[in-house]
Amino acid sequence: MDQNDILYQIFNELSLNDIVRCSTINRLINHICDLQYARLIKDYENILANLFYKGSFKQMYVACYELDGFIKKYTDLNLFNFFSTNVLDIQSRNIIKLPKMIGQLVNLQKLWLHNNKITELPETIGQLSNLRHLSLRDNQIIKLPEIIGQLVNLQELWLSNNQITELPETIRQLSNLQILSLSHNQITKLPGTIGQLVNLQELWLRNNQITELSETIGQLSNLRHLSLSNNKITKLPETIGQLINCKIL
């Protein structure tokens, strides 16, 4: 068991009252902030607030469903002072919007924000040039900003269970995208530029309102899985036959 695991176990087993009474609390906070990995679980609001001011974690997990009020209170933004953070996982239930300062996390590679109430993304999301994985499933997003096309290193984009009606034309710029999940939205059609996602391997579109597919779908030569069930498609384009390695579901 390494230092991180030991400290996490101690921290997790202490009750809130024990921690508040702890005479060495500041030393504990400073020590935690020296780590590269922190898993923050349980509603220790005062301690977390101090951590957010002092920390420089490589990976930040705020995966606690009891932190709704805390996240809401600190939206503006002690949390996002972690400029060296490369993994940020916030699975709460009351986050409505992301602060503009999210764009300052230039080293971020994985951003998981599923199971929230996010309705829109700030334009600054496009500054996350190193982002590889973005999960926004199970939110209330209606529209993606055009700036999403600047996430040129993105490999996985998870957007299922939102209220998205259309994709921006700039989606074509995500040339490294391998997985695009858009199931359970309100999409009526895909932009013709979808065919420029040459590295796409999985495209999930079930349970939408799609009536037709663009002929450019046939350009997705690396596609392995195409999910189209529960849409309103009456006819597939002839170019679908070019997807010789693809399993259509």
Sequence and secondary structure as in RCSB ss.txt:
>XXXX:A:sequence
MDQNDILYQIFNELSLNDIVRCSTINRLINHICDLQYARLIKDYENILANLFYKGSFKQMYVACYELDGFIKKYT
DLNLFNFFSTNVLDIQSRNIIKLPKMIGQLVNLQKLWLHNNKITELPETIGQLSNLRHLSLRDNQIIKLPEIIGQ
LVNLQELWLSNNQITELPETIRQLSNLQILSLSHNQITKLPGTIGQLVNLQELWLRNNQITELSETIGQLSNLRH
LSLSNNKITKLPETIGQLINCKIL
>XXXX:A:secstr
  HHHHHHHHHHHS HHHHHH TTHHHHHHHHHT SEEE  S  HHHHHHHHHH   SEEEE  TT HHHHHHTT
TTTGGG TT  EEEE  S   B  GGGGG TT  EEE  SS   B  GGGGG TT  EEE  SS      GGGGG
 TT  EEE  SS      GGGGG TT  EEE  SS      GGGGG TT  EEE  SS      GGGGG TT  E
EE  SS      GGGGG TT EE 
